[in-house]
Amino acid sequence: MNAAVKPEQLIADVDHAHLDALEEEAIFILREVAASFERPALLFSGGKDSCVVLRLAEKAFKMKNAAHPSGYSGQLPFPMVHIDTGHNFPEVITFRDQRVADMGERLIVGHLEDSMAKGTIRLAHPLESRNGHQTVTLLETIEEHKFDALIGGARRDEEKARAKERIFSHRDSFGQWQPKEQRPELWTLFNTRIRPGEHFRCFPISNWTELDVWLYIARENIPLPPMYYAHERQVIRRKGLLVPLTDVTPPEAGETVETVQVRFRTVGDMTCTCPVESPAANASEVVAETLTVTVSERGATRMDDRTSEASMEKRKKEGYF
């Protein structure tokens, strides 16, 4: 009666009705963004959360069409935006470009190296993580294209600072987030008024969890970069993390390079994103693993969030995603 049950045996019994409710809420939010703002855009990095938001946007604004390469025909009412640090995983950039090409959508890429050339970003040394510097390029891209709302895939369960976010998160004329000045969101009524130079960050999947995301990916058969699933990769064990071996993350003195079967729970700048050991080869197997985890994907795999308890909140106040 009290015998242990393996997680994979529970998956068939998971009630997917809550996914329908989350999907309905997210589509409502996306349509509110399109109706409330003049120049919105959708942030698309090629990561799992942005892929889910992209599928929700397809459902919100397009017609299902099995003959179309992406499965949906029509055009999104806003462009897609990616801030490229120059240190993104090549697999993710390849996936991003193929996905955009299949959809026939417009992609605007803000290059951090352009900001470096202008002198608005200066690195302390060539191998410094560029992740935190994305804020400058993001704000420059917003200003150049006059965006008044950016749709993102952030979720409240990811990190403490993101748990403070509203679904419609106001940014002042400097692009900064003031957590004590966020607007109430009662009865799904959103105050979207802004002054010139201000903008909103809008998060349709705020109320989703990592498990919800993977259940939805499995149900909708959403394409992802292959590095989200089990593969062999050279890594270095450093401070409790598996640091991928790349040109910008070489081994330090005394460290050993190993080949390990891993997958990524999140993807970002190569200098701060680490995989986890895993044999999960598809979305259903990832769901089974996710049922047992006790640490969020950012807590388990992101070096930049381990610098201090307030590292994410500090970056968000400066204008980070």
C-alpha positions as a Markdown table, in Angstrom:
| # | Residue | x | y | z |
|---|---|---|---|---|
| 1 | Met | 0.0 | 0.0 | 0.0 |
| 2 | Asn | 2.8 | 2.4 | 0.9 |
| 3 | Ala | 5.3 | 1.1 | -1.8 |
| 4 | Ala | 7.4 | 3.7 | -3.5 |
| 5 | Val | 6.2 | 4.8 | -7.0 |
| 6 | Lys | 8.6 | 5.8 | -9.7 |
| 7 | Pro | 8.1 | 9.3 | -11.1 |
| 8 | Glu | 7.6 | 8.0 | -14.6 |
| 9 | Gln | 4.7 | 5.9 | -13.5 |
| 10 | Leu | 2.9 | 9.1 | -12.3 |
| 11 | Ile | 3.2 | 11.0 | -15.6 |
| 12 | Ala | 0.2 | 9.3 | -17.2 |
| 13 | Asp | -1.9 | 10.4 | -14.3 |
| 14 | Val | -0.9 | 14.0 | -14.2 |
| 15 | Asp | -4.0 | 16.2 | -14.7 |
| 16 | His | -3.3 | 18.4 | -17.7 |
| 17 | Ala | -6.4 | 20.5 | -17.1 |
| 18 | His | -4.3 | 23.1 | -15.3 |
| 19 | Leu | -2.2 | 23.5 | -18.5 |
| 20 | Asp | -5.4 | 24.6 | -20.3 |
| 21 | Ala | -6.0 | 27.2 | -17.7 |
| 22 | Leu | -2.4 | 28.5 | -17.8 |
| 23 | Glu | -2.5 | 28.5 | -21.6 |
| 24 | Glu | -5.8 | 30.5 | -21.6 |
| 25 | Glu | -4.3 | 33.1 | -19.2 |
| 26 | Ala | -1.2 | 33.5 | -21.2 |
| 27 | Ile | -3.0 | 33.9 | -24.5 |
| 28 | Phe | -5.3 | 36.6 | -22.8 |
| 29 | Ile | -2.1 | 38.4 | -21.6 |
| 30 | Leu | -0.5 | 38.3 | -25.1 |
| 31 | Arg | -3.7 | 39.7 | -26.7 |
| 32 | Glu | -3.8 | 42.5 | -24.0 |
| 33 | Val | -0.2 | 43.4 | -24.9 |
| 34 | Ala | -1.0 | 43.6 | -28.6 |
| 35 | Ala | -4.1 | 45.7 | -27.9 |
| 36 | Ser | -2.6 | 48.1 | -25.3 |
| 37 | Phe | 0.8 | 49.0 | -26.8 |
| 38 | Glu | 1.8 | 50.6 | -30.1 |
| 39 | Arg | 5.3 | 49.0 | -30.5 |
| 40 | Pro | 5.5 | 45.7 | -28.6 |
| 41 | Ala | 8.1 | 43.0 | -29.3 |
| 42 | Leu | 8.7 | 39.4 | -28.2 |
| 43 | Leu | 12.0 | 38.5 | -26.6 |
| 44 | Phe | 13.2 | 35.3 | -28.2 |
| 45 | Ser | 16.5 | 33.7 | -27.1 |
| 46 | Gly | 15.8 | 30.1 | -28.3 |
| 47 | Gly | 15.5 | 29.0 | -24.7 |
| 48 | Lys | 12.7 | 26.7 | -23.5 |
| 49 | Asp | 10.7 | 29.5 | -21.9 |
| 50 | Ser | 10.8 | 31.8 | -24.9 |
| 51 | Cys | 9.9 | 28.8 | -27.1 |
| 52 | Val | 6.8 | 28.2 | -25.0 |
| 53 | Val | 5.9 | 31.9 | -25.2 |
| 54 | Leu | 6.4 | 31.8 | -28.9 |
| 55 | Arg | 4.0 | 28.8 | -29.3 |
| 56 | Leu | 1.5 | 30.7 | -27.1 |
| 57 | Ala | 1.8 | 33.7 | -29.4 |
| 58 | Glu | 1.2 | 31.5 | -32.4 |
| 59 | Lys | -2.0 | 30.2 | -30.8 |
| 60 | Ala | -3.0 | 33.8 | -29.9 |
| 61 | Phe | -2.5 | 35.4 | -33.3 |
| 62 | Lys | -2.1 | 32.7 | -36.0 |
| 63 | Met | -4.1 | 30.0 | -37.7 |
| 64 | Lys | -3.2 | 26.3 | -37.2 |
| 65 | Asn | -1.9 | 25.0 | -40.6 |
| 66 | Ala | -0.3 | 21.6 | -40.8 |
| 67 | Ala | 1.1 | 22.4 | -44.3 |
| 68 | His | 3.1 | 25.3 | -43.0 |
| 69 | Pro | 6.7 | 24.6 | -41.9 |
| 70 | Ser | 6.0 | 26.0 | -38.4 |
| 71 | Gly | 2.5 | 24.4 | -38.1 |
| 72 | Tyr | 0.9 | 27.9 | -38.1 |
| 73 | Ser | 0.2 | 30.4 | -40.8 |
| 74 | Gly | -0.1 | 34.1 | -40.5 |
| 75 | Gln | 2.0 | 36.9 | -39.0 |
| 76 | Leu | 2.6 | 37.9 | -35.4 |
| 77 | Pro | 1.6 | 41.5 | -34.7 |
| 78 | Phe | 5.1 | 42.3 | -33.4 |
| 79 | Pro | 8.7 | 41.5 | -34.2 |
| 80 | Met | 11.0 | 39.1 | -32.3 |
| 81 | Val | 14.0 | 40.4 | -30.5 |
| 82 | His | 17.2 | 38.7 | -29.3 |
| 83 | Ile | 20.1 | 40.3 | -27.4 |
| 84 | Asp | 23.2 | 38.4 | -28.6 |
| 85 | Thr | 26.2 | 38.5 | -26.2 |
| 86 | Gly | 28.5 | 36.9 | -28.8 |
| 87 | His | 29.0 | 34.1 | -26.2 |
| 88 | Asn | 25.8 | 32.2 | -26.9 |
| 89 | Phe | 26.0 | 28.5 | -27.5 |
| 90 | Pro | 26.3 | 27.9 | -31.3 |
| 91 | Glu | 23.5 | 25.3 | -31.2 |
| 92 | Val | 21.1 | 27.9 | -29.8 |
| 93 | Ile | 21.9 | 30.5 | -32.5 |
| 94 | Thr | 21.5 | 27.8 | -35.2 |
| 95 | Phe | 18.1 | 26.8 | -33.7 |
| 96 | Arg | 17.0 | 30.4 | -33.3 |
| 97 | Asp | 17.7 | 31.3 | -37.0 |
| 98 | Gln | 16.0 | 28.1 | -38.3 |
| 99 | Arg | 12.9 | 28.6 | -36.1 |
| 100 | Val | 12.6 | 32.2 | -37.3 |
| 101 | Ala | 13.1 | 31.2 | -40.9 |
| 102 | Asp | 10.4 | 28.4 | -40.7 |
| 103 | Met | 8.0 | 30.9 | -39.2 |
| 104 | Gly | 8.8 | 33.7 | -41.7 |
| 105 | Glu | 8.9 | 36.3 | -38.9 |
| 106 | Arg | 11.0 | 39.4 | -38.4 |
| 107 | Leu | 13.9 | 39.0 | -36.0 |
| 108 | Ile | 15.8 | 42.0 | -34.6 |
| 109 | Val | 19.2 | 41.2 | -33.0 |
| 110 | Gly | 20.9 | 43.5 | -30.7 |
| 111 | His | 24.6 | 42.7 | -30.6 |
| 112 | Leu | 26.6 | 43.3 | -27.4 |
| 113 | Glu | 29.7 | 43.7 | -29.6 |
| 114 | Asp | 28.1 | 46.7 | -31.2 |
| 115 | Ser | 27.8 | 48.3 | -27.8 |
| 116 | Met | 31.4 | 47.4 | -27.1 |
| 117 | Ala | 32.4 | 49.1 | -30.4 |
| 118 | Lys | 30.5 | 52.2 | -29.4 |
| 119 | Gly | 32.2 | 52.2 | -25.9 |
| 120 | Thr | 28.9 | 51.9 | -23.9 |
| 121 | Ile | 30.2 | 48.5 | -22.7 |
| 122 | Arg | 33.7 | 47.9 | -21.5 |
| 123 | Leu | 34.9 | 44.5 | -20.3 |
| 124 | Ala | 37.4 | 44.1 | -17.5 |
| 125 | His | 39.1 | 41.3 | -19.4 |
| 126 | Pro | 38.2 | 39.3 | -22.7 |
| 127 | Leu | 36.8 | 36.2 | -20.9 |
| 128 | Glu | 34.6 | 38.2 | -18.5 |
| 129 | Ser | 31.0 | 37.0 | -18.5 |
| 130 | Arg | 28.9 | 39.2 | -20.8 |
| 131 | Asn | 25.6 | 38.2 | -19.3 |
| 132 | Gly | 25.2 | 41.1 | -17.0 |
| 133 | His | 26.2 | 43.5 | -19.7 |
| 134 | Gln | 23.2 | 42.6 | -21.8 |
| 135 | Thr | 21.2 | 45.3 | -20.0 |
| 136 | Val | 23.0 | 48.0 | -21.9 |
| 137 | Thr | 22.4 | 46.5 | -25.3 |
| 138 | Leu | 18.8 | 45.7 | -24.4 |
| 139 | Leu | 18.1 | 49.3 | -23.4 |
| 140 | Glu | 19.9 | 50.6 | -26.6 |
| 141 | Thr | 17.8 | 48.3 | -28.7 |
| 142 | Ile | 14.6 | 49.4 | -27.0 |
| 143 | Glu | 15.5 | 53.1 | -27.6 |
| 144 | Glu | 16.5 | 52.5 | -31.2 |
| 145 | His | 13.2 | 50.8 | -32.1 |
| 146 | Lys | 11.0 | 52.8 | -29.7 |
| 147 | Phe | 9.5 | 49.6 | -28.2 |
| 148 | Asp | 7.0 | 50.3 | -25.5 |
| 149 | Ala | 6.5 | 46.7 | -24.3 |
| 150 | Leu | 8.7 | 43.6 | -24.4 |
| 151 | Ile | 7.2 | 40.2 | -23.9 |
| 152 | Gly | 9.4 | 37.8 | -22.0 |
| 153 | Gly | 9.4 | 34.3 | -20.7 |
| 154 | Ala | 10.4 | 35.0 | -17.0 |
| 155 | Arg | 8.6 | 32.9 | -14.4 |
| 156 | Arg | 8.1 | 33.7 | -10.7 |
| 157 | Asp | 9.4 | 30.3 | -9.6 |
| 158 | Glu | 12.8 | 30.8 | -11.1 |
| 159 | Glu | 14.4 | 33.2 | -8.6 |
| 160 | Lys | 13.5 | 35.4 | -5.6 |
| 161 | Ala | 13.6 | 38.7 | -7.5 |
| 162 | Arg | 11.4 | 37.4 | -10.3 |
| 163 | Ala | 8.9 | 36.3 | -7.7 |
| 164 | Lys | 8.3 | 40.0 | -7.0 |
| 165 | Glu | 7.4 | 40.7 | -10.6 |
| 166 | Arg | 4.0 | 41.8 | -11.8 |
| 167 | Ile | 2.7 | 40.3 | -15.1 |
| 168 | Phe | 2.9 | 43.8 | -16.5 |
| 169 | Ser | 6.1 | 45.1 | -15.1 |
| 170 | His | 6.7 | 48.9 | -15.4 |
| 171 | Arg | 10.1 | 50.3 | -16.4 |
| 172 | Asp | 10.9 | 54.0 | -15.9 |
| 173 | Ser | 12.4 | 56.3 | -18.5 |
| 174 | Phe | 15.9 | 54.9 | -17.6 |
| 175 | Gly | 14.6 | 51.4 | -18.3 |
| 176 | Gln | 14.9 | 50.5 | -14.6 |
| 177 | Trp | 12.6 | 48.4 | -12.4 |
| 178 | Gln | 11.5 | 49.8 | -9.1 |
| 179 | Pro | 10.0 | 46.9 | -7.1 |
| 180 | Lys | 8.2 | 49.1 | -4.6 |
| 181 | Glu | 6.5 | 51.1 | -7.3 |
| 182 | Gln | 4.9 | 48.3 | -9.3 |
| 183 | Arg | 1.2 | 48.6 | -10.0 |
| 184 | Pro | -1.5 | 46.4 | -8.5 |
| 185 | Glu | -3.1 | 43.7 | -10.7 |
| 186 | Leu | -6.5 | 43.0 | -9.4 |
| 187 | Trp | -9.3 | 41.0 | -11.2 |
| 188 | Thr | -7.0 | 40.7 | -14.3 |
| 189 | Leu | -7.1 | 44.4 | -14.9 |
| 190 | Phe | -3.8 | 45.9 | -15.9 |
| 191 | Asn | -2.8 | 49.6 | -15.8 |
| 192 | Thr | -0.7 | 49.9 | -19.0 |
| 193 | Arg | -0.4 | 53.7 | -19.0 |
| 194 | Ile | 3.1 | 55.0 | -19.6 |
| 195 | Arg | 4.8 | 58.4 | -20.1 |
| 196 | Pro | 7.1 | 59.0 | -23.0 |
| 197 | Gly | 10.3 | 57.0 | -22.7 |
| 198 | Glu | 8.9 | 54.4 | -20.3 |
| 199 | His | 8.0 | 50.9 | -21.2 |
| 200 | Phe | 6.7 | 47.6 | -19.9 |
| 201 | Arg | 8.1 | 44.1 | -19.6 |
| 202 | Cys | 5.2 | 41.6 | -19.9 |
| 203 | Phe | 5.4 | 38.0 | -18.7 |
| 204 | Pro | 2.6 | 35.7 | -19.9 |
| 205 | Ile | 4.0 | 32.6 | -18.1 |
| 206 | Ser | 4.7 | 34.3 | -14.8 |
| 207 | Asn | 2.5 | 31.8 | -13.0 |
| 208 | Trp | 4.0 | 28.7 | -14.6 |
| 209 | Thr | 6.5 | 26.4 | -13.0 |
| 210 | Glu | 9.4 | 24.6 | -14.6 |
| 211 | Leu | 7.3 | 21.4 | -14.5 |
| 212 | Asp | 4.4 | 23.2 | -16.2 |
| 213 | Val | 6.8 | 24.4 | -19.0 |
| 214 | Trp | 8.0 | 20.8 | -19.6 |
| 215 | Leu | 4.5 | 19.3 | -19.5 |
| 216 | Tyr | 3.5 | 21.9 | -22.1 |
| 217 | Ile | 6.5 | 21.2 | -24.3 |
| 218 | Ala | 5.7 | 17.5 | -24.2 |
| 219 | Arg | 2.0 | 18.0 | -24.9 |
| 220 | Glu | 2.5 | 20.5 | -27.7 |
| 221 | Asn | 5.7 | 18.9 | -29.2 |
| 222 | Ile | 7.5 | 22.2 | -29.1 |
| 223 | Pro | 10.9 | 22.2 | -30.8 |
| 224 | Leu | 13.9 | 23.1 | -28.7 |
| 225 | Pro | 17.7 | 23.3 | -29.2 |
| 226 | Pro | 19.0 | 19.7 | -28.9 |
| 227 | Met | 21.2 | 20.6 | -25.9 |
| 228 | Tyr | 18.1 | 20.5 | -23.7 |
| 229 | Tyr | 18.2 | 16.7 | -24.0 |
| 230 | Ala | 20.9 | 14.2 | -23.0 |
| 231 | His | 24.1 | 14.4 | -24.9 |
| 232 | Glu | 27.8 | 13.9 | -24.2 |
| 233 | Arg | 29.8 | 17.1 | -23.5 |
| 234 | Gln | 33.2 | 17.9 | -22.1 |
| 235 | Val | 32.9 | 19.6 | -18.8 |
| 236 | Ile | 34.9 | 20.8 | -15.8 |
| 237 | Arg | 33.7 | 20.3 | -12.2 |
| 238 | Arg | 34.0 | 23.6 | -10.5 |
| 239 | Lys | 32.3 | 24.8 | -7.3 |
| 240 | Gly | 29.7 | 22.2 | -7.4 |
| 241 | Leu | 28.8 | 22.9 | -11.1 |
| 242 | Leu | 29.6 | 21.3 | -14.4 |
| 243 | Val | 31.2 | 24.1 | -16.4 |
| 244 | Pro | 31.1 | 23.3 | -20.2 |
| 245 | Leu | 34.4 | 23.3 | -21.9 |
| 246 | Thr | 34.4 | 26.2 | -24.5 |
| 247 | Asp | 36.8 | 28.8 | -25.8 |
| 248 | Val | 35.5 | 31.3 | -23.2 |
| 249 | Thr | 35.5 | 28.8 | -20.3 |
| 250 | Pro | 38.8 | 27.0 | -20.5 |
| 251 | Pro | 40.1 | 24.7 | -17.6 |
| 252 | Glu | 41.9 | 26.4 | -14.8 |
| 253 | Ala | 45.2 | 25.1 | -13.4 |
| 254 | Gly | 44.7 | 21.7 | -11.8 |
| 255 | Glu | 41.3 | 21.1 | -13.2 |
| 256 | Thr | 40.4 | 18.0 | -15.2 |
| 257 | Val | 38.3 | 17.8 | -18.3 |
| 258 | Glu | 35.7 | 15.0 | -18.3 |
| 259 | Thr | 33.2 | 13.8 | -20.9 |
| 260 | Val | 29.8 | 13.4 | -19.2 |
| 261 | Gln | 26.2 | 12.8 | -20.3 |
| 262 | Val | 24.4 | 16.0 | -19.6 |
| 263 | Arg | 21.5 | 18.2 | -20.5 |
| 264 | Phe | 20.8 | 21.9 | -20.0 |
| 265 | Arg | 17.9 | 23.1 | -17.8 |
| 266 | Thr | 18.4 | 26.6 | -19.1 |
| 267 | Val | 20.5 | 28.2 | -21.8 |
| 268 | Gly | 22.3 | 31.6 | -21.8 |
| 269 | Asp | 25.8 | 33.0 | -22.0 |
| 270 | Met | 28.4 | 30.2 | -22.2 |
| 271 | Thr | 30.4 | 31.9 | -19.4 |
| 272 | Cys | 27.7 | 31.4 | -16.7 |
| 273 | Thr | 25.4 | 28.6 | -17.9 |
| 274 | Cys | 26.0 | 25.0 | -16.8 |
| 275 | Pro | 24.4 | 21.7 | -17.6 |
| 276 | Val | 23.3 | 18.9 | -15.2 |
| 277 | Glu | 24.1 | 15.2 | -15.4 |
| 278 | Ser | 21.1 | 13.5 | -17.0 |
| 279 | Pro | 20.0 | 10.6 | -19.2 |
| 280 | Ala | 16.7 | 12.3 | -20.2 |
| 281 | Ala | 16.5 | 12.1 | -24.0 |
| 282 | Asn | 13.0 | 13.6 | -24.6 |
| 283 | Ala | 10.5 | 15.9 | -23.0 |
| 284 | Ser | 8.6 | 13.1 | -21.2 |
| 285 | Glu | 11.8 | 11.9 | -19.5 |
| 286 | Val | 12.6 | 15.5 | -18.5 |
| 287 | Val | 9.2 | 15.8 | -16.9 |
| 288 | Ala | 10.0 | 12.7 | -14.9 |
| 289 | Glu | 13.2 | 14.2 | -13.7 |
| 290 | Thr | 11.6 | 17.6 | -13.0 |
| 291 | Leu | 9.1 | 15.9 | -10.6 |
| 292 | Thr | 12.0 | 15.1 | -8.3 |
| 293 | Val | 14.1 | 18.2 | -8.4 |
| 294 | Thr | 14.3 | 20.5 | -5.3 |
| 295 | Val | 16.4 | 23.4 | -6.8 |
| 296 | Ser | 15.2 | 25.8 | -9.5 |
| 297 | Glu | 17.0 | 25.6 | -12.8 |
| 298 | Arg | 18.7 | 29.0 | -12.2 |
| 299 | Gly | 19.8 | 27.9 | -8.8 |
| 300 | Ala | 21.2 | 24.7 | -10.1 |
| 301 | Thr | 22.9 | 25.9 | -13.3 |
| 302 | Arg | 23.6 | 29.6 | -13.3 |
| 303 | Met | 27.0 | 30.9 | -12.0 |
| 304 | Asp | 25.9 | 34.5 | -12.2 |
| 305 | Asp | 23.1 | 34.0 | -9.7 |
| 306 | Arg | 25.4 | 32.6 | -7.1 |
| 307 | Thr | 27.4 | 35.8 | -6.6 |
| 308 | Ser | 25.0 | 37.0 | -3.9 |
| 309 | Glu | 21.4 | 36.6 | -2.7 |
| 310 | Ala | 20.5 | 39.9 | -4.4 |
| 311 | Ser | 22.5 | 39.6 | -7.6 |
| 312 | Met | 19.4 | 39.1 | -9.8 |
| 313 | Glu | 17.4 | 41.9 | -8.1 |
| 314 | Lys | 20.3 | 44.3 | -8.6 |
| 315 | Arg | 20.5 | 43.5 | -12.3 |
| 316 | Lys | 16.8 | 43.8 | -12.7 |
| 317 | Lys | 16.7 | 47.3 | -11.1 |
| 318 | Glu | 19.3 | 48.3 | -13.7 |
| 319 | Gly | 17.1 | 47.1 | -16.6 |
| 320 | Tyr | 17.9 | 43.4 | -17.0 |
| 321 | Phe | 15.3 | 40.9 | -18.3 |
